Amino acid sequence: MSVQQLISRLTDIVGSRYIITDPTKTEVYRSGYRFGTGNALAVVRPATLLEFWNIVKVCVEHDVIVINQAANTGLTGGSTPDGNDYDRDIVVINTMRIDGIQLINNASQVICLPGSTLNELENQLKPFGREPHSVIGSSCIGASVIGGICNNSGGALVQRGPAYTEMALYAQLNEKR
């Protein structure tokens, strides 16, 4: 399958407004704060978990690398391509449009969608006298909750032990795809 077919199918999922293929416009999504810059065929910005799932399915069918990205405020380089020596083309899926926080059991637990920010979580928990799992330097500039969890839960600034997930949904490929 061709690159044009891939782009066409991704566009069908999210609409032309939420797929970026121009390298000048994708640069902010392909470059990390400290390091990590590389090429990507496209940056796709889904609005729902279903769009996200359909994007991943199309990327698997086209055998491209998927880099999942939220706010891209991290310093580890995990959410951007790092160089151009990958064995396949890359699609970056930026999840910031999939936003939402649900407080459960009087805010003793939360469900945070992939685009939810630590600042947003802090604001919602404040009336309950609670705080997020961690406070990191990039919290005030839009760091995502999921990024804080993925990157060691805020490192030295963890307030109540490591964050974890229960019953998280995930996707895993096998030989049947």
C-alpha positions in Angstrom: 0.0 0.0 0.0 1.3 3.4 -0.9 1.9 6.5 1.3 -0.9 8.3 -0.5 -3.3 5.5 0.5 -2.2 5.7 4.1 -2.6 9.5 4.2 -6.0 9.2 2.5 -7.3 6.6 5.0 -6.0 8.6 8.0 -7.7 11.7 6.6 -10.9 9.8 6.3 -10.7 9.1 10.0 -9.9 12.5 11.4 -10.7 14.9 8.5 -8.1 17.1 6.7 -7.9 19.6 9.5 -6.4 17.1 11.9 -3.8 15.5 9.8 -0.5 17.3 9.1 1.9 16.2 6.4 3.9 19.4 5.6 7.3 18.9 7.3 7.5 22.6 8.3 4.1 22.3 10.1 5.0 18.9 11.7 8.3 20.0 13.1 6.9 21.0 16.5 5.5 17.5 16.8 8.7 15.8 15.6 11.1 17.7 17.9 11.7 17.1 21.6 12.5 19.9 24.1 16.0 18.6 24.8 16.7 16.1 22.0 15.0 13.9 19.5 14.1 15.1 16.0 13.3 13.0 13.0 11.1 12.6 10.0 7.4 11.5 10.1 5.0 10.9 7.3 2.2 12.6 9.2 1.0 13.9 12.5 -2.6 12.8 13.2 -4.7 14.4 15.9 -7.7 12.2 16.8 -10.6 13.6 18.9 -11.9 10.3 20.3 -10.6 7.0 21.5 -12.4 5.3 18.6 -10.6 7.6 16.1 -7.3 6.7 17.9 -8.0 3.0 17.6 -8.9 3.3 13.9 -5.7 5.2 13.3 -3.6 2.5 14.9 -5.4 -0.2 12.9 -4.6 1.6 9.6 -1.0 2.2 10.7 -0.6 -1.5 11.5 -2.1 -2.4 8.1 0.4 -0.1 6.4 3.3 -1.4 8.6 4.4 2.0 9.8 5.9 2.9 13.2 3.5 4.7 15.6 4.8 7.2 18.1 2.2 8.1 20.6 2.4 11.7 21.9 0.5 13.8 24.3 1.8 17.3 25.2 5.4 16.7 24.0 6.7 18.6 27.1 9.0 15.7 28.2 12.7 15.7 28.3 13.3 12.0 27.6 12.7 12.0 23.8 10.1 9.2 24.0 7.4 11.0 22.2 9.3 12.1 19.1 11.3 10.4 16.4 15.0 10.5 17.2 17.0 10.6 14.0 16.1 9.2 10.6 17.5 5.7 10.8 14.3 3.8 11.5 13.5 0.7 9.4 10.0 2.0 8.5 8.1 5.2 8.1 6.7 6.9 11.2 3.3 8.4 12.0 3.0 10.5 15.2 -0.4 10.4 16.9 -0.9 13.4 19.1 -3.6 12.7 21.6 -4.2 16.2 23.1 -7.7 16.5 21.5 -8.8 13.4 23.4 -9.3 15.4 26.6 -11.4 14.7 29.7 -11.2 13.9 33.4 -13.7 12.0 35.3 -13.6 12.1 39.1 -14.7 8.9 40.8 -15.6 8.1 44.5 -15.5 11.7 45.7 -12.3 12.3 43.8 -10.4 9.4 45.4 -9.8 8.1 41.9 -9.8 9.6 38.5 -10.0 8.5 34.9 -7.9 10.8 32.7 -8.1 10.5 28.9 -4.8 10.8 26.9 -5.0 14.6 26.3 -5.7 15.5 30.0 -3.2 17.9 31.5 -1.7 17.9 35.0 -2.8 21.5 35.5 -6.4 20.5 34.6 -6.3 17.6 37.0 -4.9 19.8 39.8 -7.8 22.3 39.2 -10.4 19.6 39.4 -9.0 18.0 42.5 -8.4 21.2 44.5 -12.0 21.6 45.7 -11.7 18.1 47.3 -8.4 18.9 49.1 -6.5 16.6 46.8 -3.5 17.0 44.5 -2.2 15.1 41.4 0.2 12.2 41.7 3.1 14.5 40.9 4.0 18.1 40.2 6.6 18.6 37.5 8.2 21.6 36.1 6.1 21.4 32.9 2.7 21.1 34.7 2.0 24.8 34.2 2.7 24.6 30.5 0.4 21.8 29.7 2.2 18.6 30.5 -0.2 15.6 30.2 -1.2 13.3 33.0 -0.2 10.3 31.0 3.2 11.8 30.3 3.8 12.2 34.0 2.8 8.6 34.6 4.9 7.2 31.7 8.0 9.2 32.7 8.5 7.9 36.2 5.5 9.6 37.7 7.3 12.9 38.2 10.6 11.6 39.4 11.8 13.2 42.6 8.7 15.3 42.9 6.3 12.3 43.4 4.0 13.2 46.3 2.3 10.0 47.2 4.3 7.1 45.7 4.2 6.0 42.1 1.1 6.4 40.1 -0.3 3.3 38.5 -3.2 2.2 36.4 -5.8 -0.4 37.1 -7.7 -2.0 34.2 -6.0 0.1 31.6 -6.9 -0.6 28.0 -4.0 -1.4 25.7 -3.3 -2.8 22.3 -0.8 -5.6 21.5 0.0 -7.0 18.1 0.4 -10.7 17.5 1.1 -12.8 14.5 -2.6 -12.6 13.5 -2.6 -8.8 13.9 
